[in-house]
Amino acid sequence: RNKFPGLEPISCIKESEILFKRALKLSPTNVLAAAGLADIQCISLNLTELSKYRPDSPTQSTRKKIALARTFPSYSYNDKNRPPLSELIALIDYAITSKLEQQTLIEKMVRYDWYARNDKTGYNTIVEKALKYYNMENSSFDSVYNAQDSTMWIQTNKPLHTKSFKRWEPVLHYLNVNRLSISSTKPFEVSDLDGSSVTTLDLKDASILLPVKPINIIGLKEIIINRHDLDPNQIKKLIISSHSYKITRVSH
């Protein structure tokens, strides 16, 4: 988005692919262009084309992406033709079981898919799988999403990771969550919810790490906490909503 101001993520990918292909046409041994094209084709899941790619002197990162493409050579997709959710899940499952250190790449894939996909029915399966991947070193991590009432429960005894690239929105933003409950022995960074549409934020079973700068949880109507030393005025200064939300204190 920063390279092409005013363009949406899908348009950015298209423009970038054109530029990288032009660069390689002019200079077939351009390592940076080869790496950029491999990144673009992975993000859009055009792995069929990438699996056939044999650049001269590829970087280690490019080699890993080509290896991933050769594991899923039938994936031939673009912004108009998206894969079944089961195929995206299969790829993330592979990343988990093989402990593939490509968190940022997987995050880019999910982000691109969410923007490109018209029918997002059942997208909670992608969000939950992505969260599992981001927290794959955390055996205590678990999550449950109930589509009927749009509630989500997350449990962890280690810091919760909802994204790997700080400038982007957390994967939780790709899901309609009315009530989010966090159970954690480690501080939860509320800033990860900036821009989300959570209505009820249940943090009575978690310690809270308030944002340094004010954030906007647009539809927030209630925060449930179990911390009696938190100043409600400070919370309301740092967590902004279009509603006059209440802070409910719960004692166990």
Long-range contacts (C-beta under 8 A, 24 or more apart in sequence): 8-115, 9-111, 9-112, 9-115, 10-79, 10-112, 10-115, 10-116, 13-40, 13-43, 13-44, 13-79, 13-112, 14-79, 16-40, 17-41, 17-44, 28-56, 29-55, 29-56, 29-57, 31-55, 31-57, 31-58, 31-59, 34-58, 34-59, 34-62, 35-59, 35-61, 35-62, 38-62, 38-65, 38-66, 39-65, 39-105, 39-108, 41-65, 41-69, 42-68, 42-69, 42-105, 42-108, 42-109, 43-105, 43-108, 43-109, 43-112, 44-77, 44-78, 44-79, 44-112, 44-116, 45-75, 45-76, 45-77, 45-83, 45-88, 45-91, 45-109, 45-113, 46-75, 46-76, 46-77, 46-78, 47-72, 47-73, 47-74, 47-75, 47-76, 48-73, 48-74, 48-75, 48-76, 49-76, 64-100, 64-102, 65-102, 65-105, 68-100, 68-102, 79-112, 79-116, 80-116, 82-113, 82-116, 82-117, 82-118, 83-113, 85-122, 85-123, 85-125, 85-126, 88-113, 88-126, 89-125, 89-126, 89-129, 92-126, 92-129, 92-130, 92-132, 92-133, 93-129, 95-133, 96-132, 96-133, 96-136, 99-136, 103-133, 103-134, 103-164, 104-164, 104-165, 106-130, 106-133, 107-134, 107-163, 107-164, 107-165, 107-168, 107-171, 108-165, 110-171, 110-174, 111-168, 111-169, 111-174, 114-174, 120-174, 123-174, 123-175, 124-175, 126-174, 127-171, 127-172, 127-174, 127-175, 130-171, 131-161, 131-162, 131-171, 131-172, 134-161, 134-162, 134-163, 134-164, 134-171, 135-160, 135-161, 145-175, 145-177, 149-178, 149-179, 150-176, 150-177, 150-178, 150-179, 151-177, 151-178, 151-179, 151-180, 151-181, 152-177, 152-179, 152-180, 152-181, 153-181, 153-183, 154-180, 154-181, 154-182, 154-183, 154-184, 155-183, 155-184, 156-183, 156-184, 156-185, 156-186, 157-184, 157-185, 157-186, 158-186, 159-186, 159-187, 160-184, 160-186, 160-188, 160-189, 160-192, 162-192, 163-192, 169-194, 169-195, 170-196, 172-196, 181-205, 182-206, 190-215, 190-238, 190-239, 191-215, 193-217, 200-224, 204-250, 204-252, 210-234, 210-235, 210-238, 210-239, 211-238, 211-239, 213-238, 214-238, 214-239, 214-240, 215-239, 215-240, 216-240, 216-241, 217-241, 218-242, 219-243, 220-245, 221-245, 221-246, 222-246, 222-247, 222-248, 223-247, 223-248, 224-248, 224-250, 225-249, 225-250, 226-250, 226-251, 226-252
